[in-house]
Amino acid sequence: MKLGLWVTTAVLVLIISGCKEEVDDQTIVQGAALQAVNPTPVKRNFLENNLRHKVIVAVIDSGSDYNHPQLINNMHFNLNDQNQPVGLGYDFIGQDYWPSPYVARTLDINPDADQKDVRAVKNARERATELSKSYPQLAQYLNPLRNVEQEMESGAFHGTHVSGLMVYDDPRIGLLPFRVLPINIKYKNGREDVSQDKTAIVFNNILQAMAMAVRAGARVINMSLALKGSTPGDSLLNLFEDTNKKTKLWMAQIKDFMDKNPNVVFVAAAGNDSKWVDDKTNLQLPCGIAAKNLVCVGALDKTGNLAYFSNLVLSQAAFVAASGVDIDSSRPAFMCDTNFLTNLKNEKNAYPFDRPNSFNYAINDAVKDCVGKPPIRKASGTSMASPMVARVVARLIIDSPQFTGEQIIKLLVDNSEKVQMGPLLLNKVKTDKPSWTKNN
């Protein structure tokens, strides 16, 4: 499964692995639903963990499970006078300081929503409630207060998976998550409001997240995402020109921010389009930016070659590659990637009759996929390679905190394995295997 959060500016559609990155409006979540999507941090020594962190890294993505057993000691919480957590990072989707990956059902409490959509959500909520009672072993994955269908469809697990690859097996690395995706669906007069510029919203979220991360002391910022410009074949020429003009303006703003923060290393996924990325024709933010403290990351396959899907970066940004195929990492503990959980709107008799007891088969598959398994899953893409490089960068900063971002990247490149690929000299970064996969 190849993954990456990619925002296409040409058609203003947000996609992750071909799925819509849109969810019910999370700014109106309240009551028990708010607790369901922003769970209380499990007990730990928050102050001791914070003091152990020698470098702060930020992940700008789809939120992180801050209670995940593999991440629990790396989360860098904001603490009150009693050393208890009052938040961490920021959630631009829920507009609070708890950037959890979970998504609440809100359509049926949204006064502006389409009533047909409201009925469908109510049916799904009732279905989740019924199934939770009938199959209690699946209850944590079927919480009716959460929109588990949208969690699956929007790739909400992505940020937690990326987070695990940034900090695994090193308690010295403190993590600040920022949720900038998916996008809230807004309604107006009973219809979805299509007037909002979703790409501009994502860009502003990213820029604000970068600024907040730097103010919080982050020395490394990982972005396994991209805003992509058009190419002439994508659309009519005027749309191509208008889109790329906007993209170039955004790229200039990001470059200016990077230039003004030379001690921070920005790490970004190169993308999964089997293309080259540059600052002229195939525009992509941030990997089309020529910043001295930006490193873009391609993916290596299991043979150590550049993966067939990996983009190449031909801008003046540093370009390296790391493992990016079938990578095990953390998934949110209360999410399970099984098709059954995306079919809550189906009644029991809606399951196909071409296979005996198909509903029971589906239940059994869900139990097999979810129950009793560690919250780990495989994924592929430059999204996975990028945080592994970010982890290497963080460890270099721990060893040489006086170095600028440009100096750290030079050290990273100098220590990489050099492989000639035609006219391209590929820098392969060696990464440790996470402890949870060493027996795999």
ChimeraX attribute file (.defattr): number of C-alpha atoms within 10 A of each C-alpha:
attribute: neighborCount
match mode: 1-to-1
recipient: residues
	/A:1	10
	/A:2	17
	/A:3	21
	/A:4	25
	/A:5	29
	/A:6	22
	/A:7	25
	/A:8	18
	/A:9	23
	/A:10	22
	/A:11	14
	/A:12	14
	/A:13	16
	/A:14	23
	/A:15	19
	/A:16	21
	/A:17	16
	/A:18	14
	/A:19	15
	/A:20	16
	/A:21	25
	/A:22	21
	/A:23	25
	/A:24	23
	/A:25	20
	/A:26	25
	/A:27	14
	/A:28	15
	/A:29	21
	/A:30	13
	/A:31	7
	/A:32	11
	/A:33	18
	/A:34	19
	/A:35	13
	/A:36	17
	/A:37	23
	/A:38	21
	/A:39	15
	/A:40	13
	/A:41	18
	/A:42	11
	/A:43	9
	/A:44	11
	/A:45	11
	/A:46	20
	/A:47	16
	/A:48	11
	/A:49	19
	/A:50	22
	/A:51	11
	/A:52	15
	/A:53	20
	/A:54	16
	/A:55	19
	/A:56	25
	/A:57	32
	/A:58	29
	/A:59	30
	/A:60	29
	/A:61	30
	/A:62	32
	/A:63	33
	/A:64	33
	/A:65	30
	/A:66	31
	/A:67	18
	/A:68	20
	/A:69	14
	/A:70	20
	/A:71	23
	/A:72	19
	/A:73	26
	/A:74	28
	/A:75	28
	/A:76	27
	/A:77	24
	/A:78	18
	/A:79	15
	/A:80	10
	/A:81	6
	/A:82	7
	/A:83	13
	/A:84	16
	/A:85	16
	/A:86	13
	/A:87	17
	/A:88	21
	/A:89	26
	/A:90	24
	/A:91	26
	/A:92	28
	/A:93	23
	/A:94	23
	/A:95	13
	/A:96	15
	/A:97	19
	/A:98	27
	/A:99	29
	/A:100	28
	/A:101	27
	/A:102	25
	/A:103	29
	/A:104	29
	/A:105	27
	/A:106	23
	/A:107	27
	/A:108	18
	/A:109	12
	/A:110	18
	/A:111	14
	/A:112	16
	/A:113	22
	/A:114	17
	/A:115	15
	/A:116	9
	/A:117	14
	/A:118	17
	/A:119	13
	/A:120	15
	/A:121	19
	/A:122	16
	/A:123	16
	/A:124	23
	/A:125	23
	/A:126	15
	/A:127	19
	/A:128	26
	/A:129	17
	/A:130	15
	/A:131	18
	/A:132	18
	/A:133	12
	/A:134	11
	/A:135	13
	/A:136	12
	/A:137	14
	/A:138	21
	/A:139	17
	/A:140	15
	/A:141	21
	/A:142	27
	/A:143	20
	/A:144	23
	/A:145	20
	/A:146	21
	/A:147	26
	/A:148	29
	/A:149	20
	/A:150	23
	/A:151	24
	/A:152	19
	/A:153	19
	/A:154	26
	/A:155	25
	/A:156	29
	/A:157	26
	/A:158	26
	/A:159	31
	/A:160	28
	/A:161	28
	/A:162	29
	/A:163	34
	/A:164	27
	/A:165	25
	/A:166	32
	/A:167	27
	/A:168	21
	/A:169	18
	/A:170	13
	/A:171	18
	/A:172	20
	/A:173	25
	/A:174	26
	/A:175	32
	/A:176	28
	/A:177	32
	/A:178	31
	/A:179	28
	/A:180	26
	/A:181	30
	/A:182	29
	/A:183	22
	/A:184	17
	/A:185	18
	/A:186	20
	/A:187	18
	/A:188	13
	/A:189	10
	/A:190	14
	/A:191	13
	/A:192	13
	/A:193	13
	/A:194	11
	/A:195	8
	/A:196	11
	/A:197	11
	/A:198	19
	/A:199	20
	/A:200	16
	/A:201	14
	/A:202	20
	/A:203	20
	/A:204	15
	/A:205	20
	/A:206	23
	/A:207	17
	/A:208	16
	/A:209	25
	/A:210	24
	/A:211	15
	/A:212	17
	/A:213	24
	/A:214	19
	/A:215	9
	/A:216	16
	/A:217	14
	/A:218	23
	/A:219	24
	/A:220	25
	/A:221	27
	/A:222	29
	/A:223	27
	/A:224	31
	/A:225	28
	/A:226	23
	/A:227	24
	/A:228	24
	/A:229	26
	/A:230	25
	/A:231	18
	/A:232	13
	/A:233	8
	/A:234	12
	/A:235	14
	/A:236	12
	/A:237	13
	/A:238	10
	/A:239	17
	/A:240	18
	/A:241	17
	/A:242	13
	/A:243	21
	/A:244	23
	/A:245	14
	/A:246	14
	/A:247	23
	/A:248	19
	/A:249	11
	/A:250	19
	/A:251	23
	/A:252	16
	/A:253	13
	/A:254	20
	/A:255	21
	/A:256	12
	/A:257	15
	/A:258	23
	/A:259	16
	/A:260	10
	/A:261	17
	/A:262	19
	/A:263	22
	/A:264	24
	/A:265	28
	/A:266	27
	/A:267	29
	/A:268	28
	/A:269	32
	/A:270	37
	/A:271	32
	/A:272	24
	/A:273	12
	/A:274	13
	/A:275	15
	/A:276	18
	/A:277	23
	/A:278	20
	/A:279	19
	/A:280	12
	/A:281	14
	/A:282	18
	/A:283	23
	/A:284	30
	/A:285	27
	/A:286	29
	/A:287	34
	/A:288	29
	/A:289	25
	/A:290	21
	/A:291	22
	/A:292	21
	/A:293	24
	/A:294	27
	/A:295	33
	/A:296	30
	/A:297	36
	/A:298	31
	/A:299	32
	/A:300	25
	/A:301	19
	/A:302	12
	/A:303	9
	/A:304	13
	/A:305	16
	/A:306	21
	/A:307	23
	/A:308	13
	/A:309	19
	/A:310	24
	/A:311	22
	/A:312	26
	/A:313	27
	/A:314	18
	/A:315	19
	/A:316	16
	/A:317	19
	/A:318	23
	/A:319	25
	/A:320	28
	/A:321	31
	/A:322	27
	/A:323	30
	/A:324	28
	/A:325	21
	/A:326	16
	/A:327	20
	/A:328	21
	/A:329	24
	/A:330	27
	/A:331	28
	/A:332	25
	/A:333	20
	/A:334	17
	/A:335	20
	/A:336	27
	/A:337	19
	/A:338	16
	/A:339	14
	/A:340	18
	/A:341	23
	/A:342	17
	/A:343	17
	/A:344	22
	/A:345	18
	/A:346	13
	/A:347	12
	/A:348	13
	/A:349	9
	/A:350	11
	/A:351	15
	/A:352	11
	/A:353	10
	/A:354	7
	/A:355	9
	/A:356	9
	/A:357	12
	/A:358	16
	/A:359	18
	/A:360	12
	/A:361	13
	/A:362	16
	/A:363	17
	/A:364	13
	/A:365	14
	/A:366	19
	/A:367	18
	/A:368	12
	/A:369	14
	/A:370	21
	/A:371	14
	/A:372	9
	/A:373	12
	/A:374	12
	/A:375	19
	/A:376	20
	/A:377	17
	/A:378	15
	/A:379	20
	/A:380	23
	/A:381	28
	/A:382	32
	/A:383	31
	/A:384	34
	/A:385	31
	/A:386	32
	/A:387	28
	/A:388	32
	/A:389	28
	/A:390	27
	/A:391	25
	/A:392	17
	/A:393	25
	/A:394	28
	/A:395	18
	/A:396	17
	/A:397	24
	/A:398	17
	/A:399	11
	/A:400	12
	/A:401	16
	/A:402	11
	/A:403	17
	/A:404	19
	/A:405	25
	/A:406	19
	/A:407	18
	/A:408	22
	/A:409	24
	/A:410	16
	/A:411	14
	/A:412	21
	/A:413	19
	/A:414	12
	/A:415	13
	/A:416	17
	/A:417	14
	/A:418	14
	/A:419	12
	/A:420	9
	/A:421	10
	/A:422	7
	/A:423	6
	/A:424	10
	/A:425	13
	/A:426	21
	/A:427	22
	/A:428	25
	/A:429	22
	/A:430	16
	/A:431	13
	/A:432	11
	/A:433	15
	/A:434	16
	/A:435	10
	/A:436	15
	/A:437	11
	/A:438	8
	/A:439	5
	/A:440	6
